[in-house]
Amino acid sequence: MNKTLSNAFLSLLLLSTLLLTFLAAPAHAELSWNVQTVDKDAAGIGYGFCPIAVDSNNNPHIAYSGAPQTRYASWNGSGWNIQQIPSYAFAHDLALDANDDPHITLGNAYATWNGTGWDIQTFTSDGGVFSSLALDSSGNPHVAYITVDKLKYATRNGSNWTIQTVTEDNNLPSFDIDMRLSLALDSNDTPYIMYYTHSSYVDDNGVEVRSVNVKLAVWKNSRWNIEPVLPSSNFNDFGNMVLDSNGYPHFLATRGFNTLLYVSWDGFAWNVQTVASNVDLVHLRGFLALNSQGYPSIVYIADDVKYARWTGAAWGWESYNVGTPDTTYDAGPCYLALDSNGNPHISARVFLSGQRLSVGYTSTIMYAAANVTEPSEVSPTFPALPLLLASTAVIIGVAVTVVYLWKKKTKH
């Protein structure tokens, strides 16, 4: 190949690479977060759950434990409407039905809004349970919960509850603030329950090292099928699970106390991606949600409230600092819901300065939201349309030149 032909070919290759690179680059602008204080009188560490849901009008709803009773906060368009729920149990999970009415699990009780007041029903005689809630296509509640050594599953049809024991295991975690259990229903209302058991070993220095064995229980063929998730993964903790449009599970996990992982099933194998590394994640305080395209968004605590989202295979993770309503704080559990436009709505419990380990202290429930651009709507920052047309014309011109020179060369 002569020098002229070689230069033309290299120019074509360079221009093509640059054009494809710029086309793949997203418009990345720092999100503007609206951070609000919902309640400065929330209960402390033993009551720190604060699940969030978004209704059909994209308004947020948050359930949490107050001081002393459970509370329910809903945005009315201009402010927060806070109600007391006559229960002293933990507010574990929240779901909204087709009428945007709230359903809340409270320890071993279940609360629903009837339009004028709260109906509270005890669904199990087991005490000290941790629960995860989902509503099926008919609006019936499904609750997965853990007692001392049993994973159980409760469903209600009408006013009657049916309870099954999914598994018994002495290595199930005891109830504590960081324990994770996650229930989700697929499009056929088939329940998937993700949970973990502990395992431990003593290292060469005589120190006990604990790891988490994540397991997935699925109701199939009239029985519970339980399988380990990545048996040799050495997770230290795991977060909530969500199902995509194919019914494939996605969840969060930590490894080594400083790496946040996103784990997903593609129908054939588990895929593990690193969301953040070299961050302080002694316990996983994070939450996962999928947007309409199946892309994950994540809120987590690592010295601050942080938000990360996946914007496509060619773009990777975008991470943002969300902030808190207090200048001095220590954040606890956090939750995430996406509205119909894919915008994030975050709830989190933050400790007031110097009160984290105090007896009888209160905490603050915070809320944050931002407007994002869905990946399908992202406009490339370069090239703009005129420059794109010009670049395309140059590439075509160089390509024609290469072909002409090549044919001319071969004739000789």
WOFENUR-V732107 format. One record per pair of residues at least 24 apart in sequence whose C-alpha atoms are under 6 Angstrom apart, sorted by the first residue. I is the first residue (numbers start at 1). GAP is how many residues later the second one is. D is the distance in whole Angstrom. If there is no record, write none. Layout:
BEGIN
I:GAP:D
I:GAP:D
END
This chain:
BEGIN
8:394:6
12:383:6
12:386:6
22:360:6
23:357:6
26:354:6
27:353:6
27:354:6
32:338:6
33:336:6
33:337:5
34:334:5
34:335:5
35:332:6
35:333:4
36:330:6
36:331:5
37:329:5
38:327:5
38:328:5
39:325:6
39:326:5
40:324:4
41:321:6
42:24:4
42:25:6
42:320:5
42:321:5
42:322:6
43:24:5
43:319:5
43:320:6
44:317:6
44:318:5
44:319:6
47:43:6
49:43:6
51:42:6
51:43:6
51:284:6
53:284:6
55:45:6
58:281:5
64:27:5
65:26:6
93:39:6
93:40:6
132:50:6
132:51:6
136:53:6
148:26:6
171:26:5
171:27:5
172:25:5
182:58:5
182:59:6
186:61:5
191:28:6
192:25:6
192:26:5
193:24:5
211:24:6
211:25:5
212:24:5
212:25:6
257:24:5
257:25:5
285:48:5
286:48:6
287:48:5
287:49:6
291:51:6
311:64:6
328:25:5
329:24:5
343:28:5
343:29:6
344:25:6
345:24:5
END
